Amino acid sequence: MRDLSAYERAAAREGFRAVCGIDEAGRGPLAGPVFAAAVILPPGCEIAGVDDSKKLSPKKREALFPVIEAKAAAYGIGFATEREIDAINILQATFLAMRRAVEALAVRPDLALVDGNRMPPLGLPTRTIVRGDSLSESIAAASILAKVSRDRLMCRVDELYPQYGFARH
């Protein structure tokens, strides 16, 4: 069994108390907003089944969403609209969604672990982790919240415009 809390434990040993994992969903599709989530898990919290959202079925992601909400010390979800993506580009819009997710947290983190190799300007110490959604419990939890939140929105949009197949993207 993989240890998904090693990054969080290492940060705690360095004195960080509120470590948030951050990930995004929706950078690839041509339609819809980009979502991001930030999750702070209590020390030692392990959530069975949490993994990179892309490795989980939609049913499994939906089942884990309320579990993550209940077990998280704090979580926040943010997004950037299609207009914002067009105005500032997808990378900057992703960073904007990440900042909004952090700002939505009820607890101010003192360290952010971000999936990927690009460092968003969050106004707090930040570390990037390539494939972080497969290596960090809090980033994996954030990947699930971001993906489910975006999927739910796209399903609602699909009901209004079924001819475009938004629910599949």
SERODO-994274 format. One record per residue: residue number from 1; residue in three letters; chain; x, y, z of N, C-alpha, C in turn. Coordinates in steps of 0.1 Angstrom, whole numbers, always signed. Layout:
{guza NUM "ALA" "A" {X Y Z} {X Y Z} {X Y Z}}
...
//
This chain:
{guza 1 "MET" "A" {+8 -12 +0} {+0 +0 +0} {+9 +13 +0}}
{guza 2 "ARG" "A" {+5 +22 -8} {+13 +34 -10} {+11 +44 +2}}
{guza 3 "ASP" "A" {+21 +51 +6} {+20 +60 +17} {+18 +74 +11}}
{guza 4 "LEU" "A" {+6 +79 +12} {+2 +92 +6} {+4 +104 +15}}
{guza 5 "SER" "A" {+8 +101 +27} {+9 +113 +37} {+24 +116 +40}}
{guza 6 "ALA" "A" {+34 +111 +32} {+48 +114 +35} {+51 +129 +33}}
{guza 7 "TYR" "A" {+46 +135 +23} {+48 +150 +21} {+43 +158 +33}}
{guza 8 "GLU" "A" {+31 +155 +37} {+24 +162 +48} {+32 +160 +61}}
{guza 9 "ARG" "A" {+36 +147 +64} {+44 +145 +76} {+57 +152 +76}}
{guza 10 "ALA" "A" {+64 +152 +64} {+77 +159 +63} {+75 +174 +66}}
{guza 11 "ALA" "A" {+64 +180 +61} {+61 +194 +63} {+58 +196 +78}}
{guza 12 "ALA" "A" {+52 +187 +84} {+49 +189 +99} {+62 +188 +107}}
{guza 13 "ARG" "A" {+71 +180 +103} {+84 +179 +109} {+92 +192 +108}}
{guza 14 "GLU" "A" {+89 +199 +97} {+96 +212 +95} {+88 +224 +102}}
{guza 15 "GLY" "A" {+77 +220 +109} {+70 +230 +117} {+58 +236 +110}}
{guza 16 "PHE" "A" {+54 +231 +99} {+42 +236 +92} {+30 +228 +99}}
{guza 17 "ARG" "A" {+20 +236 +102} {+8 +230 +109} {-4 +229 +101}}
{guza 18 "ALA" "A" {-6 +238 +91} {-18 +237 +83} {-13 +236 +68}}
{guza 19 "VAL" "A" {-12 +224 +63} {-7 +221 +50} {-18 +218 +41}}
{guza 20 "CYS" "A" {-20 +226 +30} {-31 +224 +21} {-25 +218 +8}}
{guza 21 "GLY" "A" {-32 +208 +3} {-30 +202 -10} {-39 +209 -20}}
{guza 22 "ILE" "A" {-33 +212 -32} {-41 +219 -42} {-40 +212 -56}}
{guza 23 "ASP" "A" {-51 +211 -63} {-51 +206 -76} {-62 +212 -84}}
{guza 24 "GLU" "A" {-62 +210 -97} {-71 +216 -106} {-78 +205 -114}}
{guza 25 "ALA" "A" {-89 +210 -121} {-96 +201 -130} {-102 +210 -141}}
{guza 26 "GLY" "A" {-100 +206 -154} {-106 +214 -165} {-96 +222 -173}}
{guza 27 "ARG" "A" {-83 +219 -172} {-74 +226 -180} {-74 +221 -194}}
{guza 28 "GLY" "A" {-77 +209 -197} {-77 +203 -210} {-89 +206 -219}}
{guza 29 "PRO" "A" {-101 +205 -214} {-113 +206 -222} {-114 +220 -228}}
{guza 30 "LEU" "A" {-121 +221 -240} {-122 +233 -247} {-134 +242 -242}}
{guza 31 "ALA" "A" {-143 +235 -234} {-154 +243 -229} {-155 +242 -214}}
{guza 32 "GLY" "A" {-160 +252 -208} {-162 +252 -194} {-151 +259 -186}}
{guza 33 "PRO" "A" {-154 +261 -173} {-144 +268 -165} {-133 +258 -160}}
{guza 34 "VAL" "A" {-122 +264 -154} {-112 +255 -148} {-115 +256 -133}}
{guza 35 "PHE" "A" {-115 +245 -126} {-118 +244 -112} {-105 +241 -104}}
{guza 36 "ALA" "A" {-104 +245 -92} {-93 +241 -83} {-99 +239 -69}}
{guza 37 "ALA" "A" {-92 +230 -62} {-96 +228 -48} {-84 +228 -39}}
{guza 38 "ALA" "A" {-86 +232 -27} {-75 +232 -17} {-81 +225 -5}}
{guza 39 "VAL" "A" {-73 +215 +0} {-77 +207 +11} {-67 +206 +22}}
{guza 40 "ILE" "A" {-71 +209 +34} {-62 +207 +46} {-68 +195 +54}}
{guza 41 "LEU" "A" {-60 +185 +55} {-64 +173 +63} {-57 +173 +76}}
{guza 42 "PRO" "A" {-64 +168 +87} {-58 +168 +100} {-46 +158 +100}}
{guza 43 "PRO" "A" {-37 +161 +109} {-25 +152 +109} {-29 +137 +111}}
{guza 44 "GLY" "A" {-23 +129 +103} {-26 +114 +104} {-39 +110 +97}}
{guza 45 "CYS" "A" {-46 +119 +91} {-58 +116 +84} {-55 +108 +72}}
{guza 46 "GLU" "A" {-61 +96 +71} {-60 +88 +58} {-75 +85 +54}}
{guza 47 "ILE" "A" {-77 +87 +41} {-91 +85 +36} {-90 +73 +26}}
{guza 48 "ALA" "A" {-96 +62 +30} {-95 +50 +21} {-100 +53 +8}}
{guza 49 "GLY" "A" {-92 +49 -3} {-97 +50 -16} {-93 +63 -23}}
{guza 50 "VAL" "A" {-87 +73 -15} {-83 +85 -21} {-71 +83 -31}}
{guza 51 "ASP" "A" {-72 +89 -43} {-61 +87 -52} {-63 +98 -63}}
{guza 52 "ASP" "A" {-54 +99 -72} {-56 +109 -83} {-70 +107 -89}}
{guza 53 "SER" "A" {-77 +118 -90} {-91 +117 -95} {-92 +110 -109}}
{guza 54 "LYS" "A" {-82 +111 -117} {-82 +105 -131} {-82 +90 -130}}
{guza 55 "LYS" "A" {-77 +85 -119} {-76 +70 -117} {-89 +64 -112}}
{guza 56 "LEU" "A" {-99 +73 -108} {-111 +68 -101} {-123 +69 -110}}
{guza 57 "SER" "A" {-132 +60 -109} {-145 +61 -117} {-153 +73 -112}}
{guza 58 "PRO" "A" {-162 +79 -120} {-171 +89 -115} {-178 +85 -103}}
{guza 59 "LYS" "A" {-183 +73 -102} {-191 +68 -90} {-182 +69 -78}}
{guza 60 "LYS" "A" {-169 +64 -79} {-160 +64 -67} {-157 +79 -63}}
{guza 61 "ARG" "A" {-155 +88 -73} {-152 +102 -69} {-164 +108 -62}}
{guza 62 "GLU" "A" {-176 +105 -67} {-188 +111 -60} {-189 +105 -46}}
{guza 63 "ALA" "A" {-186 +92 -44} {-187 +86 -31} {-177 +92 -21}}
{guza 64 "LEU" "A" {-165 +96 -26} {-154 +101 -18} {-156 +116 -15}}
{guza 65 "PHE" "A" {-164 +123 -23} {-165 +137 -21} {-170 +141 -7}}
{guza 66 "PRO" "A" {-182 +135 -2} {-186 +138 +11} {-177 +133 +22}}
{guza 67 "VAL" "A" {-170 +123 +20} {-161 +118 +30} {-149 +128 +32}}
{guza 68 "ILE" "A" {-144 +133 +21} {-134 +143 +21} {-139 +156 +28}}
{guza 69 "GLU" "A" {-151 +160 +25} {-157 +172 +31} {-157 +170 +46}}
{guza 70 "ALA" "A" {-162 +158 +51} {-163 +155 +65} {-150 +154 +72}}
{guza 71 "LYS" "A" {-140 +148 +66} {-127 +146 +73} {-118 +157 +72}}
{guza 72 "ALA" "A" {-119 +166 +63} {-110 +177 +61} {-111 +187 +72}}
{guza 73 "ALA" "A" {-99 +192 +77} {-99 +203 +86} {-105 +216 +80}}
{guza 74 "ALA" "A" {-103 +217 +67} {-108 +228 +59} {-107 +224 +44}}
{guza 75 "TYR" "A" {-116 +229 +36} {-114 +228 +21} {-120 +240 +15}}
{guza 76 "GLY" "A" {-115 +243 +3} {-121 +254 -5} {-121 +250 -19}}
{guza 77 "ILE" "A" {-130 +256 -27} {-132 +253 -41} {-132 +266 -48}}
{guza 78 "GLY" "A" {-125 +268 -59} {-125 +280 -67} {-125 +277 -81}}
{guza 79 "PHE" "A" {-129 +286 -89} {-129 +284 -104} {-126 +297 -111}}
{guza 80 "ALA" "A" {-122 +296 -123} {-121 +307 -132} {-130 +305 -144}}
{guza 81 "THR" "A" {-137 +315 -148} {-147 +313 -159} {-140 +312 -173}}
{guza 82 "GLU" "A" {-148 +309 -183} {-143 +308 -196} {-138 +322 -201}}
{guza 83 "ARG" "A" {-145 +332 -197} {-141 +346 -201} {-127 +349 -195}}
{guza 84 "GLU" "A" {-125 +345 -182} {-112 +348 -176} {-102 +339 -183}}
{guza 85 "ILE" "A" {-105 +327 -186} {-95 +319 -194} {-91 +326 -207}}
{guza 86 "ASP" "A" {-101 +330 -214} {-98 +337 -227} {-90 +350 -225}}
{guza 87 "ALA" "A" {-93 +357 -214} {-86 +370 -212} {-72 +368 -207}}
{guza 88 "ILE" "A" {-69 +359 -198} {-56 +358 -192} {-48 +345 -195}}
{guza 89 "ASN" "A" {-53 +336 -202} {-48 +323 -207} {-51 +312 -196}}
{guza 90 "ILE" "A" {-50 +300 -200} {-54 +289 -192} {-45 +287 -179}}
{guza 91 "LEU" "A" {-32 +289 -181} {-23 +288 -169} {-26 +298 -159}}
{guza 92 "GLN" "A" {-27 +311 -163} {-30 +321 -153} {-44 +320 -147}}
{guza 93 "ALA" "A" {-54 +315 -155} {-67 +312 -150} {-67 +301 -140}}
{guza 94 "THR" "A" {-58 +291 -142} {-57 +280 -133} {-51 +285 -120}}
{guza 95 "PHE" "A" {-41 +294 -120} {-36 +300 -108} {-46 +308 -101}}
{guza 96 "LEU" "A" {-55 +315 -108} {-65 +323 -103} {-75 +314 -95}}
{guza 97 "ALA" "A" {-79 +303 -101} {-88 +293 -95} {-81 +288 -82}}
{guza 98 "MET" "A" {-68 +285 -83} {-61 +280 -71} {-61 +290 -60}}
{guza 99 "ARG" "A" {-59 +303 -63} {-59 +314 -53} {-73 +315 -47}}
{guza 100 "ARG" "A" {-83 +314 -55} {-97 +314 -50} {-100 +303 -41}}
{guza 101 "ALA" "A" {-95 +291 -44} {-97 +279 -35} {-90 +281 -22}}
{guza 102 "VAL" "A" {-78 +287 -22} {-71 +289 -9} {-79 +300 -1}}
{guza 103 "GLU" "A" {-83 +310 -8} {-91 +321 -1} {-104 +316 +5}}
{guza 104 "ALA" "A" {-109 +305 -1} {-122 +299 +4} {-120 +290 +16}}
{guza 105 "LEU" "A" {-107 +287 +20} {-105 +279 +32} {-109 +286 +44}}
{guza 106 "ALA" "A" {-115 +279 +54} {-118 +285 +67} {-106 +286 +76}}
{guza 107 "VAL" "A" {-95 +279 +72} {-83 +279 +80} {-72 +284 +70}}
{guza 108 "ARG" "A" {-64 +294 +75} {-53 +299 +66} {-41 +289 +67}}
{guza 109 "PRO" "A" {-37 +283 +55} {-26 +274 +55} {-13 +281 +56}}
{guza 110 "ASP" "A" {-3 +274 +62} {+10 +280 +62} {+20 +273 +52}}
{guza 111 "LEU" "A" {+15 +263 +44} {+22 +257 +33} {+12 +252 +24}}
{guza 112 "ALA" "A" {+15 +253 +11} {+7 +247 +0} {+15 +237 -8}}
{guza 113 "LEU" "A" {+10 +226 -10} {+15 +215 -18} {+7 +215 -31}}
{guza 114 "VAL" "A" {+13 +218 -42} {+6 +220 -55} {+10 +209 -65}}
{guza 115 "ASP" "A" {+0 +203 -71} {+2 +193 -81} {+9 +200 -93}}
{guza 116 "GLY" "A" {+19 +194 -99} {+25 +199 -111} {+39 +205 -108}}
{guza 117 "ASN" "A" {+44 +213 -118} {+57 +219 -118} {+57 +234 -119}}
{guza 118 "ARG" "A" {+45 +240 -118} {+44 +254 -119} {+39 +260 -106}}
{guza 119 "MET" "A" {+46 +270 -101} {+43 +276 -88} {+33 +287 -89}}
{guza 120 "PRO" "A" {+21 +286 -85} {+11 +297 -85} {+15 +307 -74}}
{guza 121 "PRO" "A" {+12 +320 -77} {+14 +330 -67} {+3 +330 -56}}
{guza 122 "LEU" "A" {+5 +323 -45} {-6 +322 -35} {-4 +330 -23}}
{guza 123 "GLY" "A" {+8 +337 -22} {+10 +345 -10} {+13 +337 +3}}
{guza 124 "LEU" "A" {+18 +325 +1} {+22 +316 +12} {+33 +307 +7}}
{guza 125 "PRO" "A" {+41 +301 +15} {+51 +291 +11} {+44 +280 +3}}
{guza 126 "THR" "A" {+50 +277 -9} {+44 +268 -18} {+55 +258 -23}}
{guza 127 "ARG" "A" {+51 +246 -25} {+60 +236 -31} {+52 +228 -42}}
{guza 128 "THR" "A" {+58 +226 -53} {+52 +219 -63} {+56 +204 -63}}
{guza 129 "ILE" "A" {+47 +195 -66} {+50 +181 -66} {+45 +175 -79}}
{guza 130 "VAL" "A" {+54 +171 -88} {+50 +165 -101} {+43 +152 -97}}
{guza 131 "ARG" "A" {+32 +150 -103} {+23 +138 -101} {+18 +138 -86}}
{guza 132 "GLY" "A" {+17 +150 -80} {+13 +151 -66} {+0 +145 -63}}
{guza 133 "ASP" "A" {-9 +145 -73} {-22 +139 -71} {-21 +123 -69}}
{guza 134 "SER" "A" {-10 +118 -72} {-7 +103 -69} {+2 +101 -58}}
{guza 135 "LEU" "A" {+8 +112 -52} {+18 +111 -42} {+15 +117 -29}}
{guza 136 "SER" "A" {+5 +126 -28} {+1 +133 -16} {-14 +131 -13}}
{guza 137 "GLU" "A" {-17 +128 -1} {-31 +126 +4} {-39 +139 +2}}
{guza 138 "SER" "A" {-34 +150 +6} {-41 +162 +5} {-43 +167 -10}}
{guza 139 "ILE" "A" {-33 +165 -18} {-34 +169 -32} {-44 +159 -39}}
{guza 140 "ALA" "A" {-44 +146 -36} {-53 +137 -42} {-67 +140 -37}}
{guza 141 "ALA" "A" {-69 +144 -25} {-83 +148 -20} {-87 +160 -28}}
{guza 142 "ALA" "A" {-78 +170 -30} {-82 +182 -37} {-85 +179 -52}}
{guza 143 "SER" "A" {-78 +169 -58} {-81 +166 -71} {-95 +160 -73}}
{guza 144 "ILE" "A" {-99 +153 -63} {-113 +147 -63} {-123 +158 -61}}
{guza 145 "LEU" "A" {-121 +167 -52} {-131 +178 -50} {-132 +187 -63}}
{guza 146 "ALA" "A" {-120 +190 -69} {-120 +199 -81} {-127 +192 -92}}
{guza 147 "LYS" "A" {-124 +179 -94} {-130 +172 -106} {-145 +170 -104}}
{guza 148 "VAL" "A" {-150 +166 -92} {-164 +164 -90} {-171 +177 -91}}
{guza 149 "SER" "A" {-166 +188 -86} {-172 +201 -86} {-174 +205 -101}}
{guza 150 "ARG" "A" {-164 +203 -109} {-165 +207 -123} {-174 +198 -130}}
{guza 151 "ASP" "A" {-174 +185 -128} {-183 +176 -135} {-197 +179 -131}}
{guza 152 "ARG" "A" {-200 +182 -119} {-214 +185 -115} {-219 +198 -123}}
{guza 153 "LEU" "A" {-210 +208 -124} {-214 +220 -132} {-216 +216 -146}}
{guza 154 "MET" "A" {-207 +209 -152} {-209 +205 -166} {-221 +197 -169}}
{guza 155 "CYS" "A" {-225 +188 -160} {-237 +181 -161} {-249 +190 -161}}
{guza 156 "ARG" "A" {-249 +200 -153} {-260 +210 -153} {-261 +217 -166}}
{guza 157 "VAL" "A" {-249 +221 -171} {-249 +228 -184} {-254 +219 -195}}
{guza 158 "ASP" "A" {-250 +206 -194} {-254 +197 -204} {-270 +196 -205}}
{guza 159 "GLU" "A" {-276 +197 -193} {-291 +196 -193} {-297 +208 -201}}
{guza 160 "LEU" "A" {-290 +219 -201} {-295 +231 -208} {-291 +230 -223}}
{guza 161 "TYR" "A" {-280 +224 -226} {-275 +224 -240} {-270 +209 -243}}
{guza 162 "PRO" "A" {-280 +200 -244} {-276 +186 -246} {-269 +183 -259}}
{guza 163 "GLN" "A" {-271 +191 -269} {-265 +189 -282} {-249 +190 -282}}
{guza 164 "TYR" "A" {-244 +196 -272} {-229 +198 -271} {-222 +187 -263}}
{guza 165 "GLY" "A" {-229 +179 -256} {-223 +168 -248} {-214 +173 -237}}
{guza 166 "PHE" "A" {-217 +183 -230} {-209 +189 -220} {-206 +179 -208}}
{guza 167 "ALA" "A" {-216 +170 -206} {-214 +161 -195} {-203 +151 -197}}
{guza 168 "ARG" "A" {-199 +149 -209} {-187 +140 -212} {-174 +147 -212}}
{guza 169 "HIS" "A" {-174 +160 -209} {-161 +168 -209} {-159 +174 -196}}
//
